[in-house]
Amino acid sequence: MKSGKQIKSVIGFVCIIISILMIGCTVKVSLSNYIPVLADDYSEYKGKRVYLMNFDNQANNTSILKYYSLDKKFTYSKPLDSSGLKRTPLSYEDLIHNYFWYAFKDAFTKLQMLISTVDNPDLTAPAMWLTLLSITDVNYDVKVTVQKKDIIAFTKPYTILEPPLSEKDRNPDDLEQRAYRMTTRLIETIMGDPDLRKVLTEP
């Protein structure tokens, strides 16, 4: 007769196997085709310098490479290559926090800001970075930090919420476009904040 401890071990093992199988069967949603289309007036940013530092991921509900729908049926990440395998070694761009970094970089480029990066930093420009706090396909919780002259001049959390889609509307193409709309809303919310605008545009 098995002891209670042995039974618990067997149950735990079965739960792990089920979790692995469930994750293995998730539908993948691409995050490789984002193009920022910003609706509001951001002309104050034109010609302004920004040092776009590395973003970081402190969200417990993501992995390094992907984030998930609430029911774990869908994963959002860079796509597999044509062979069906991830690129080896993994590219810097594959990391989920760098999806957001490149999205902001593309948006700043459209705003005609003067962008420097860690590869060639302008240490006299306001340094900005974003921290992922919680990321799913219905919410983005992030924190933006701006440093000026080696002093933290601004830090503020932002949240983007999106109602879940009905089951019949949940397909990879529509979910991909929905993710891009959320990303655009995040950028617009942050860049439209008068407090951040002041920090980035005033000496």
Z-matrix of the N, CA and C atoms (Angstrom, degrees):
N
C 1 1.477
C 2 1.527 1 109.73
N 3 1.320 2 116.15 1 130.89
C 4 1.465 3 119.90 2 -176.73
C 5 1.523 4 110.44 3 -76.72
N 6 1.315 5 116.02 4 143.54
C 7 1.455 6 121.14 5 177.69
C 8 1.521 7 110.18 6 -76.42
N 9 1.359 8 115.16 7 163.45
C 10 1.457 9 119.95 8 177.63
C 11 1.510 10 111.96 9 -58.33
N 12 1.338 11 116.34 10 -35.53
C 13 1.461 12 121.03 11 -179.71
C 14 1.520 13 110.98 12 -65.40
N 15 1.356 14 116.18 13 -41.15
C 16 1.463 15 120.23 14 179.62
C 17 1.532 16 110.85 15 -65.87
N 18 1.351 17 115.52 16 -41.09
C 19 1.463 18 119.84 17 -179.98
C 20 1.522 19 110.59 18 -62.43
N 21 1.337 20 115.58 19 -42.67
C 22 1.471 21 119.71 20 178.59
C 23 1.520 22 110.86 21 -62.26
N 24 1.334 23 116.48 22 -37.97
C 25 1.465 24 120.32 23 179.56
C 26 1.521 25 111.24 24 -64.74
N 27 1.348 26 115.33 25 -41.90
C 28 1.468 27 120.16 26 179.64
C 29 1.525 28 110.11 27 -64.97
N 30 1.347 29 116.32 28 -43.80
C 31 1.468 30 120.31 29 179.26
C 32 1.523 31 110.41 30 -62.17
N 33 1.328 32 116.19 31 -43.08
C 34 1.460 33 120.35 32 178.74
C 35 1.517 34 111.84 33 -61.27
N 36 1.332 35 116.93 34 -41.64
C 37 1.460 36 121.80 35 179.66
C 38 1.518 37 110.50 36 -63.83
N 39 1.339 38 116.56 37 -43.49
C 40 1.462 39 121.39 38 179.52
C 41 1.526 40 110.21 39 -62.32
N 42 1.339 41 116.88 40 -41.12
C 43 1.470 42 120.71 41 179.27
C 44 1.524 43 111.27 42 -62.67
N 45 1.340 44 116.67 43 -40.02
C 46 1.463 45 120.72 44 178.12
C 47 1.522 46 110.74 45 -62.90
N 48 1.346 47 116.89 46 -44.79
C 49 1.465 48 121.11 47 179.93
C 50 1.524 49 110.29 48 -61.77
N 51 1.343 50 116.86 49 -43.20
C 52 1.463 51 120.46 50 179.27
C 53 1.516 52 110.79 51 -62.53
N 54 1.340 53 117.13 52 -41.63
C 55 1.464 54 121.28 53 179.61
C 56 1.516 55 111.04 54 -62.47
N 57 1.339 56 115.87 55 -42.98
C 58 1.467 57 120.47 56 179.17
C 59 1.519 58 110.60 57 -62.33
N 60 1.348 59 116.08 58 -43.63
C 61 1.455 60 120.08 59 -179.81
C 62 1.521 61 111.52 60 -64.77
N 63 1.338 62 115.66 61 -39.71
C 64 1.461 63 119.28 62 179.37
C 65 1.515 64 111.40 63 -64.39
N 66 1.349 65 117.10 64 -44.38
C 67 1.459 66 120.99 65 178.73
C 68 1.523 67 110.62 66 -64.85
N 69 1.352 68 116.23 67 -38.30
C 70 1.455 69 120.83 68 179.92
C 71 1.512 70 113.07 69 -65.11
N 72 1.341 71 117.21 70 -23.98
C 73 1.460 72 122.01 71 -177.63
C 74 1.527 73 112.99 72 -97.07
N 75 1.310 74 117.78 73 7.44
C 76 1.456 75 119.29 74 -179.33
C 77 1.523 76 110.67 75 -68.47
N 78 1.323 77 115.26 76 151.63
C 79 1.465 78 121.79 77 177.26
C 80 1.520 79 108.07 78 -88.58
N 81 1.330 80 116.53 79 131.54
C 82 1.457 81 120.94 80 -176.10
C 83 1.529 82 110.75 81 -89.80
N 84 1.324 83 115.11 82 135.13
C 85 1.466 84 122.65 83 177.32
C 86 1.524 85 107.98 84 -114.61
N 87 1.316 86 116.65 85 126.50
C 88 1.464 87 121.25 86 -176.43
C 89 1.520 88 111.83 87 -73.45
N 90 1.342 89 115.44 88 146.63
C 91 1.464 90 122.12 89 172.96
C 92 1.530 91 110.11 90 -125.63
N 93 1.319 92 116.94 91 36.64
C 94 1.466 93 119.27 92 -172.09
C 95 1.524 94 114.26 93 -107.43
N 96 1.341 95 118.38 94 1.12
C 97 1.459 96 119.70 95 -172.51
C 98 1.525 97 113.49 96 -123.39
N 99 1.323 98 117.11 97 28.34
C 100 1.463 99 119.11 98 -176.42
C 101 1.525 100 112.04 99 -73.25
N 102 1.333 101 115.47 100 131.40
C 103 1.463 102 122.20 101 174.18
C 104 1.531 103 106.97 102 -130.29
N 105 1.329 104 118.92 103 118.09
C 106 1.465 105 119.82 104 -178.33
C 107 1.524 106 111.94 105 -71.90
N 108 1.323 107 115.71 106 130.76
C 109 1.466 108 122.32 107 173.55
C 110 1.526 109 105.64 108 -128.48
N 111 1.325 110 115.97 109 98.66
C 112 1.460 111 121.56 110 -173.82
C 113 1.519 112 110.08 111 -94.93
N 114 1.341 113 115.77 112 129.58
C 115 1.462 114 120.20 113 -170.78
C 116 1.527 115 113.83 114 -87.38
N 117 1.308 116 118.19 115 -30.38
C 118 1.465 117 120.49 116 -172.11
C 119 1.533 118 112.07 117 -87.13
N 120 1.323 119 115.33 118 179.54
C 121 1.472 120 121.54 119 -179.80
C 122 1.523 121 109.48 120 -90.63
N 123 1.309 122 115.48 121 116.23
C 124 1.461 123 121.26 122 178.71
C 125 1.525 124 110.72 123 -121.77
N 126 1.337 125 116.46 124 28.95
C 127 1.464 126 120.80 125 -174.20
C 128 1.527 127 112.72 126 -62.41
N 129 1.336 128 117.77 127 -22.60
C 130 1.466 129 119.94 128 178.72
C 131 1.526 130 112.07 129 -62.74
N 132 1.325 131 116.88 130 -22.44
C 133 1.464 132 120.30 131 -177.87
C 134 1.532 133 112.84 132 -83.19
N 135 1.324 134 116.86 133 -15.19
C 136 1.462 135 120.04 134 -176.63
C 137 1.527 136 110.63 135 -58.98
N 138 1.330 137 115.26 136 127.14
C 139 1.454 138 120.96 137 178.38
C 140 1.526 139 114.60 138 80.92
N 141 1.327 140 118.11 139 -3.28
C 142 1.466 141 120.72 140 179.47
C 143 1.524 142 110.19 141 -81.06
N 144 1.323 143 115.45 142 141.94
C 145 1.452 144 120.88 143 -178.66
C 146 1.525 145 110.18 144 -86.28
N 147 1.318 146 116.20 145 143.75
C 148 1.457 147 121.67 146 173.16
C 149 1.526 148 108.44 147 -147.23
N 150 1.310 149 114.60 148 134.72
C 151 1.464 150 120.99 149 173.93
C 152 1.524 151 105.94 150 -96.57
N 153 1.325 152 116.47 151 104.40
C 154 1.455 153 122.13 152 -176.23
C 155 1.533 154 108.64 153 -86.03
N 156 1.316 155 114.85 154 98.46
C 157 1.462 156 120.30 155 -176.45
C 158 1.527 157 110.41 156 -78.74
N 159 1.321 158 116.81 157 173.64
C 160 1.457 159 121.21 158 178.29
C 161 1.523 160 110.82 159 -65.75
N 162 1.322 161 116.39 160 135.12
C 163 1.457 162 121.25 161 173.67
C 164 1.532 163 108.45 162 -79.78
N 165 1.335 164 116.84 163 159.42
C 166 1.470 165 118.96 164 176.99
C 167 1.522 166 110.30 165 -132.92
N 168 1.321 167 114.76 166 156.65
C 169 1.464 168 122.47 167 -174.27
C 170 1.521 169 109.66 168 -116.25
N 171 1.328 170 116.71 169 109.74
C 172 1.460 171 122.15 170 175.64
C 173 1.528 172 111.00 171 -113.38
N 174 1.321 173 117.06 172 15.41
C 175 1.468 174 121.48 173 -178.57
C 176 1.524 175 110.17 174 -79.75
N 177 1.311 176 115.97 175 124.63
C 178 1.465 177 120.55 176 179.42
C 179 1.520 178 112.87 177 -76.66
N 180 1.333 179 117.43 178 -13.06
C 181 1.463 180 119.55 179 -177.35
C 182 1.528 181 112.94 180 -101.52
N 183 1.325 182 117.49 181 18.66
C 184 1.466 183 121.51 182 172.51
C 185 1.524 184 108.77 183 -124.43
N 186 1.320 185 114.73 184 167.55
C 187 1.465 186 119.64 185 165.32
C 188 1.523 187 107.21 186 -103.90
N 189 1.301 188 117.25 187 -176.45
C 190 1.461 189 119.98 188 176.99
C 191 1.525 190 110.65 189 -63.23
N 192 1.338 191 115.69 190 -34.14
C 193 1.455 192 120.33 191 -169.09
C 194 1.522 193 114.76 192 -106.83
N 195 1.324 194 119.31 193 -8.90
C 196 1.458 195 118.69 194 -173.35
C 197 1.517 196 111.50 195 -157.90
N 198 1.339 197 114.91 196 160.57
C 199 1.457 198 120.24 197 166.18
C 200 1.518 199 108.08 198 -125.05
N 201 1.343 200 116.79 199 173.79
C 202 1.453 201 120.69 200 -164.40
C 203 1.524 202 112.52 201 -130.12
N 204 1.337 203 115.01 202 160.18
C 205 1.457 204 119.89 203 164.54
C 206 1.528 205 108.21 204 -74.52
N 207 1.322 206 116.65 205 162.03
C 208 1.465 207 119.51 206 -176.43
C 209 1.523 208 111.97 207 -60.65
N 210 1.337 209 117.20 208 -34.24
C 211 1.463 210 119.91 209 -179.07
C 212 1.529 211 112.75 210 -90.62
N 213 1.330 212 116.86 211 5.10
C 214 1.466 213 123.30 212 178.28
C 215 1.531 214 113.89 213 64.53
N 216 1.333 215 117.10 214 15.97
C 217 1.460 216 119.38 215 178.55
C 218 1.531 217 112.33 216 -80.64
N 219 1.353 218 117.04 217 -19.81
C 220 1.457 219 121.20 218 -177.77
C 221 1.522 220 109.76 219 -130.51
N 222 1.327 221 115.31 220 141.10
C 223 1.467 222 120.68 221 173.61
C 224 1.524 223 108.34 222 -118.84
N 225 1.328 224 115.55 223 142.91
C 226 1.457 225 122.63 224 -179.10
C 227 1.524 226 108.23 225 -112.80
N 228 1.335 227 116.36 226 120.25
C 229 1.466 228 119.97 227 -176.34
C 230 1.516 229 109.29 228 -164.55
N 231 1.334 230 115.93 229 175.40
C 232 1.450 231 120.52 230 170.86
C 233 1.530 232 108.23 231 -66.72
N 234 1.339 233 117.98 232 145.06
C 235 1.470 234 119.98 233 -174.63
C 236 1.520 235 112.38 234 -72.97
N 237 1.333 236 114.27 235 163.89
C 238 1.462 237 120.57 236 171.66
C 239 1.521 238 108.97 237 -70.90
N 240 1.329 239 115.52 238 160.27
C 241 1.461 240 118.06 239 176.29
C 242 1.534 241 109.47 240 -80.25
N 243 1.311 242 116.40 241 -177.73
C 244 1.464 243 120.79 242 -172.98
C 245 1.528 244 113.11 243 -63.92
N 246 1.318 245 117.55 244 -21.76
C 247 1.464 246 120.33 245 179.30
C 248 1.513 247 112.01 246 -83.75
N 249 1.350 248 116.48 247 -5.51
C 250 1.452 249 120.18 248 -178.37
C 251 1.507 250 113.66 249 87.58
N 252 1.328 251 116.31 250 6.14
C 253 1.461 252 120.50 251 -178.56
C 254 1.519 253 110.09 252 -118.02
N 255 1.309 254 116.14 253 152.77
C 256 1.460 255 120.14 254 174.88
C 257 1.524 256 110.15 255 -67.00
N 258 1.329 257 116.19 256 149.61
C 259 1.460 258 119.58 257 176.00
C 260 1.524 259 109.79 258 -62.65
N 261 1.315 260 115.66 259 142.90
C 262 1.466 261 121.07 260 178.93
C 263 1.521 262 108.81 261 -129.67
N 264 1.336 263 119.47 262 124.13
C 265 1.465 264 124.74 263 -2.31
C 266 1.525 265 110.89 264 -72.56
N 267 1.329 266 116.28 265 161.79
C 268 1.452 267 120.74 266 179.68
C 269 1.526 268 110.35 267 -61.64
N 270 1.310 269 115.28 268 139.61
C 271 1.457 270 120.61 269 177.87
C 272 1.517 271 110.17 270 -78.98
N 273 1.321 272 115.63 271 152.48
C 274 1.466 273 122.02 272 172.82
C 275 1.524 274 110.42 273 -53.53
N 276 1.326 275 116.37 274 -34.54
C 277 1.460 276 120.81 275 -177.01
C 278 1.522 277 112.33 276 -70.97
N 279 1.330 278 118.89 277 -18.35
C 280 1.458 279 121.27 278 -177.48
C 281 1.521 280 112.71 279 -70.88
N 282 1.322 281 118.13 280 -24.27
C 283 1.454 282 121.46 281 -175.07
C 284 1.524 283 110.13 282 -68.50
N 285 1.326 284 116.63 283 139.33
C 286 1.460 285 119.41 284 -171.03
C 287 1.525 286 111.75 285 -65.00
N 288 1.343 287 118.18 286 -36.69
C 289 1.468 288 117.48 287 179.09
C 290 1.519 289 111.42 288 -68.62
N 291 1.332 290 117.06 289 -22.00
C 292 1.461 291 119.06 290 177.51
C 293 1.528 292 112.64 291 -81.06
N 294 1.328 293 117.68 292 -19.11
C 295 1.467 294 119.08 293 168.43
C 296 1.529 295 108.82 294 -57.87
N 297 1.326 296 116.24 295 -45.61
C 298 1.463 297 120.06 296 179.86
C 299 1.534 298 110.91 297 -69.45
N 300 1.330 299 117.51 298 -36.42
C 301 1.471 300 120.53 299 178.89
C 302 1.527 301 110.35 300 -60.33
N 303 1.313 302 116.40 301 -48.41
C 304 1.463 303 119.55 302 -179.17
C 305 1.526 304 111.12 303 -67.60
N 306 1.333 305 117.73 304 -33.41
C 307 1.465 306 120.36 305 176.90
C 308 1.531 307 110.45 306 -62.05
N 309 1.344 308 116.76 307 -44.87
C 310 1.462 309 120.23 308 178.15
C 311 1.525 310 110.77 309 -67.38
N 312 1.313 311 117.37 310 -39.73
C 313 1.469 312 120.12 311 179.24
C 314 1.526 313 110.40 312 -61.11
N 315 1.330 314 116.66 313 -44.31
C 316 1.465 315 119.93 314 178.91
C 317 1.532 316 110.73 315 -63.83
N 318 1.332 317 116.48 316 -39.33
C 319 1.469 318 119.79 317 178.82
C 320 1.523 319 110.77 318 -66.20
N 321 1.335 320 117.57 319 -43.15
C 322 1.461 321 120.81 320 179.27
C 323 1.525 322 111.03 321 -63.69
N 324 1.318 323 115.87 322 -36.02
C 325 1.465 324 119.86 323 177.26
C 326 1.530 325 110.06 324 -63.24
N 327 1.337 326 116.44 325 -42.30
C 328 1.463 327 119.83 326 177.94
C 329 1.524 328 111.68 327 -64.50
N 330 1.326 329 116.22 328 -31.68
C 331 1.464 330 120.22 329 178.30
C 332 1.529 331 111.64 330 -79.41
N 333 1.331 332 116.71 331 -1.27
C 334 1.462 333 123.97 332 179.64
C 335 1.535 334 111.76 333 62.07
N 336 1.329 335 114.96 334 37.73
C 337 1.457 336 119.44 335 172.34
C 338 1.519 337 109.33 336 -80.97
N 339 1.323 338 116.78 337 158.31
C 340 1.464 339 122.35 338 178.87
C 341 1.522 340 107.17 339 -95.92
N 342 1.338 341 115.78 340 103.22
C 343 1.461 342 121.67 341 -169.57
C 344 1.523 343 110.42 342 -100.16
N 345 1.317 344 115.63 343 131.85
C 346 1.458 345 120.45 344 167.04
C 347 1.518 346 108.02 345 -119.34
N 348 1.340 347 115.69 346 158.97
C 349 1.460 348 121.27 347 -176.66
C 350 1.521 349 109.53 348 -131.42
N 351 1.331 350 116.05 349 179.79
C 352 1.469 351 120.18 350 -178.71
C 353 1.529 352 111.78 351 -63.74
N 354 1.322 353 117.22 352 -21.28
C 355 1.464 354 119.67 353 178.36
C 356 1.526 355 112.17 354 -73.21
N 357 1.326 356 116.91 355 -28.07
C 358 1.464 357 121.88 356 179.16
C 359 1.524 358 108.46 357 -152.64
N 360 1.339 359 117.36 358 70.39
C 361 1.468 360 120.41 359 -169.92
C 362 1.521 361 114.02 360 -74.59
N 363 1.324 362 115.26 361 144.18
C 364 1.460 363 122.35 362 167.81
C 365 1.529 364 105.93 363 -96.26
N 366 1.301 365 116.81 364 98.21
C 367 1.461 366 121.12 365 -172.99
C 368 1.520 367 113.24 366 -73.79
N 369 1.323 368 117.09 367 -6.73
C 370 1.468 369 120.02 368 176.25
C 371 1.526 370 112.13 369 -94.26
N 372 1.340 371 117.54 370 -7.30
C 373 1.464 372 121.62 371 -179.99
C 374 1.527 373 110.14 372 -88.58
N 375 1.339 374 118.22 373 155.67
C 376 1.461 375 119.76 374 172.64
C 377 1.527 376 109.83 375 -57.50
N 378 1.322 377 115.72 376 130.10
C 379 1.459 378 121.33 377 -179.34
C 380 1.525 379 108.95 378 -98.64
N 381 1.314 380 115.91 379 124.32
C 382 1.467 381 120.75 380 -174.99
C 383 1.510 382 110.59 381 -122.95
N 384 1.332 383 116.60 382 139.25
C 385 1.455 384 120.23 383 171.04
C 386 1.515 385 109.84 384 -146.97
N 387 1.327 386 114.77 385 163.23
C 388 1.457 387 122.45 386 -176.64
C 389 1.517 388 109.11 387 -124.65
N 390 1.322 389 116.90 388 137.18
C 391 1.463 390 123.20 389 177.88
C 392 1.522 391 108.96 390 -112.68
N 393 1.327 392 116.69 391 125.03
C 394 1.458 393 120.73 392 175.69
C 395 1.522 394 108.69 393 -77.78
N 396 1.325 395 116.76 394 125.96
C 397 1.466 396 121.99 395 -179.64
C 398 1.522 397 112.00 396 -106.21
N 399 1.323 398 116.65 397 -38.42
C 400 1.464 399 122.14 398 176.59
C 401 1.517 400 107.60 399 -158.81
N 402 1.324 401 116.67 400 124.01
C 403 1.459 402 120.57 401 -176.12
C 404 1.524 403 109.17 402 -132.51
N 405 1.338 404 116.66 403 118.74
C 406 1.460 405 123.17 404 169.44
C 407 1.520 406 107.04 405 -136.95
N 408 1.339 407 117.07 406 -176.73
C 409 1.463 408 117.57 407 179.65
C 410 1.526 409 112.74 408 -85.44
N 411 1.337 410 117.32 409 8.68
C 412 1.467 411 119.98 410 171.90
C 413 1.522 412 112.31 411 -121.91
N 414 1.322 413 117.99 412 -8.55
C 415 1.468 414 119.06 413 177.60
C 416 1.525 415 111.32 414 -151.15
N 417 1.314 416 115.35 415 141.14
C 418 1.460 417 122.83 416 167.24
C 419 1.524 418 106.54 417 -117.36
N 420 1.303 419 117.30 418 117.87
C 421 1.466 420 122.13 419 172.26
C 422 1.523 421 107.41 420 -114.37
N 423 1.319 422 116.49 421 118.70
C 424 1.451 423 121.08 422 -175.91
C 425 1.522 424 109.66 423 -136.81
N 426 1.317 425 115.09 424 166.11
C 427 1.464 426 121.47 425 173.15
C 428 1.518 427 108.22 426 -128.66
N 429 1.321 428 115.63 427 132.00
C 430 1.464 429 121.62 428 178.05
C 431 1.524 430 108.75 429 -105.03
N 432 1.320 431 115.51 430 135.09
C 433 1.464 432 121.59 431 177.91
C 434 1.523 433 108.61 432 -127.10
N 435 1.329 434 115.55 433 137.28
C 436 1.470 435 121.22 434 175.54
C 437 1.519 436 108.24 435 -126.61
N 438 1.315 437 114.72 436 131.38
C 439 1.466 438 121.45 437 178.76
C 440 1.524 439 108.98 438 -115.15
N 441 1.326 440 116.22 439 133.21
C 442 1.467 441 121.34 440 177.21
C 443 1.521 442 108.43 441 -129.88
N 444 1.316 443 115.44 442 127.96
C 445 1.465 444 121.45 443 179.72
C 446 1.530 445 111.28 444 52.88
N 447 1.355 446 114.62 445 45.89
C 448 1.474 447 122.90 446 176.39
C 449 1.526 448 113.83 447 66.17
N 450 1.330 449 117.36 448 16.07
C 451 1.462 450 121.33 449 178.77
C 452 1.527 451 108.73 450 -125.22
N 453 1.347 452 116.86 451 136.31
C 454 1.454 453 120.19 452 176.12
C 455 1.530 454 108.28 453 -67.21
N 456 1.321 455 116.01 454 114.07
C 457 1.463 456 121.46 455 -176.88
C 458 1.522 457 112.50 456 -100.36
N 459 1.340 458 116.53 457 -15.91
C 460 1.461 459 119.65 458 -174.77
C 461 1.518 460 109.14 459 -159.76
N 462 1.319 461 116.95 460 134.63
C 463 1.463 462 121.62 461 170.15
C 464 1.523 463 107.64 462 -150.72
N 465 1.326 464 116.30 463 132.08
C 466 1.468 465 119.44 464 -174.27
C 467 1.530 466 110.28 465 -158.81
N 468 1.341 467 117.54 466 138.01
C 469 1.472 468 120.03 467 175.93
C 470 1.528 469 110.93 468 -85.11
N 471 1.315 470 115.42 469 150.79
C 472 1.463 471 121.92 470 176.14
C 473 1.527 472 108.32 471 -136.02
N 474 1.331 473 116.04 472 145.48
C 475 1.461 474 121.68 473 179.41
C 476 1.519 475 109.87 474 -130.92
N 477 1.320 476 115.93 475 133.95
C 478 1.459 477 122.66 476 172.17
C 479 1.518 478 107.34 477 -118.26
N 480 1.333 479 116.53 478 126.93
C 481 1.456 480 121.85 479 179.62
C 482 1.524 481 109.78 480 -118.19
N 483 1.311 482 116.17 481 143.14
C 484 1.459 483 122.17 482 178.33
C 485 1.527 484 108.01 483 -138.43
N 486 1.333 485 119.27 484 128.20
C 487 1.466 486 120.15 485 179.64
C 488 1.525 487 110.88 486 -61.94
N 489 1.326 488 117.77 487 144.91
C 490 1.478 489 120.18 488 177.10
C 491 1.529 490 110.57 489 -61.97
N 492 1.314 491 116.17 490 147.49
C 493 1.456 492 121.08 491 175.21
C 494 1.520 493 110.28 492 -80.15
N 495 1.321 494 116.72 493 155.87
C 496 1.460 495 120.35 494 172.83
C 497 1.528 496 108.46 495 -68.32
N 498 1.309 497 116.05 496 156.98
C 499 1.472 498 120.96 497 -175.25
C 500 1.524 499 112.04 498 -57.59
N 501 1.325 500 117.34 499 -36.80
C 502 1.473 501 119.78 500 -177.07
C 503 1.531 502 112.17 501 -70.00
N 504 1.324 503 117.26 502 -19.87
C 505 1.467 504 120.93 503 -179.08
C 506 1.524 505 112.96 504 -97.34
N 507 1.309 506 116.50 505 3.54
C 508 1.467 507 119.54 506 -177.21
C 509 1.530 508 109.85 507 -92.51
N 510 1.308 509 115.33 508 91.62
C 511 1.465 510 121.50 509 174.26
C 512 1.523 511 107.24 510 -133.24
N 513 1.327 512 118.22 511 155.60
C 514 1.475 513 120.63 512 -172.54
C 515 1.524 514 114.43 513 -55.34
N 516 1.326 515 118.62 514 -39.92
C 517 1.473 516 120.21 515 -177.62
C 518 1.524 517 111.48 516 -65.80
N 519 1.332 518 116.51 517 -47.68
C 520 1.466 519 119.83 518 -179.54
C 521 1.528 520 111.23 519 -67.81
N 522 1.328 521 116.75 520 -37.12
C 523 1.463 522 119.95 521 179.13
C 524 1.528 523 110.91 522 -68.05
N 525 1.329 524 116.77 523 -34.67
C 526 1.464 525 119.86 524 176.71
C 527 1.525 526 110.62 525 -62.47
N 528 1.325 527 116.85 526 -48.03
C 529 1.467 528 120.13 527 -179.71
C 530 1.525 529 110.99 528 -65.56
N 531 1.312 530 116.54 529 -35.25
C 532 1.467 531 120.57 530 177.36
C 533 1.528 532 110.53 531 -64.06
N 534 1.331 533 116.46 532 -41.22
C 535 1.470 534 120.64 533 177.62
C 536 1.523 535 110.40 534 -61.86
N 537 1.325 536 117.39 535 -39.86
C 538 1.462 537 120.54 536 178.84
C 539 1.529 538 111.11 537 -66.44
N 540 1.328 539 116.92 538 -38.22
C 541 1.469 540 119.47 539 177.56
C 542 1.526 541 110.63 540 -63.73
N 543 1.329 542 116.57 541 -39.33
C 544 1.462 543 120.00 542 177.06
C 545 1.519 544 110.77 543 -63.97
N 546 1.318 545 116.64 544 -40.47
C 547 1.463 546 120.55 545 179.02
C 548 1.523 547 110.64 546 -63.99
N 549 1.330 548 116.93 547 -42.52
C 550 1.461 549 120.52 548 177.40
C 551 1.521 550 110.78 549 -63.04
N 552 1.327 551 117.08 550 -42.69
C 553 1.469 552 120.30 551 177.92
C 554 1.530 553 111.04 552 -61.62
N 555 1.329 554 116.27 553 -37.82
C 556 1.461 555 119.89 554 177.98
C 557 1.527 556 110.33 555 -62.47
N 558 1.331 557 116.77 556 -48.26
C 559 1.465 558 120.85 557 -179.59
C 560 1.521 559 110.50 558 -62.88
N 561 1.330 560 117.18 559 -43.95
C 562 1.462 561 120.55 560 -179.33
C 563 1.527 562 111.19 561 -64.67
N 564 1.333 563 117.06 562 -39.60
C 565 1.463 564 120.70 563 179.82
C 566 1.524 565 110.86 564 -64.16
N 567 1.322 566 116.02 565 -43.63
C 568 1.468 567 120.51 566 -178.28
C 569 1.530 568 110.73 567 -70.70
N 570 1.320 569 116.76 568 -50.26
C 571 1.459 570 119.77 569 -176.16
C 572 1.525 571 112.43 570 -71.91
N 573 1.344 572 117.27 571 -20.08
C 574 1.451 573 120.60 572 176.93
C 575 1.516 574 113.95 573 -87.91
N 576 1.319 575 117.58 574 -3.78
C 577 1.457 576 121.65 575 179.38
C 578 1.534 577 109.24 576 -70.85
N 579 1.326 578 118.55 577 119.54
C 580 1.472 579 120.23 578 -178.27
C 581 1.524 580 113.08 579 -58.00
N 582 1.321 581 117.44 580 -33.26
C 583 1.465 582 120.15 581 179.76
C 584 1.534 583 111.07 582 -66.49
N 585 1.315 584 116.31 583 -44.09
C 586 1.474 585 119.04 584 178.45
C 587 1.527 586 109.94 585 -68.95
N 588 1.312 587 116.10 586 -41.77
C 589 1.471 588 119.65 587 179.32
C 590 1.524 589 111.05 588 -55.56
N 591 1.315 590 115.85 589 -41.83
C 592 1.463 591 120.62 590 -179.92
C 593 1.524 592 111.59 591 -64.16
N 594 1.337 593 115.66 592 -43.45
C 595 1.465 594 120.30 593 -179.08
C 596 1.529 595 111.68 594 -64.29
N 597 1.322 596 116.47 595 -39.10
C 598 1.471 597 119.91 596 -175.53
C 599 1.523 598 113.73 597 -83.92
N 600 1.321 599 117.79 598 -21.11
C 601 1.470 600 118.99 599 -174.46
C 602 1.513 601 114.79 600 -107.38
N 603 1.349 602 117.57 601 -18.40
C 604 1.447 603 119.38 602 -179.88
C 605 1.519 604 110.86 603 -97.73
N 606 1.329 605 117.92 604 148.67
C 607 1.475 606 121.41 605 -178.42
C 608 1.521 607 110.85 606 -61.07
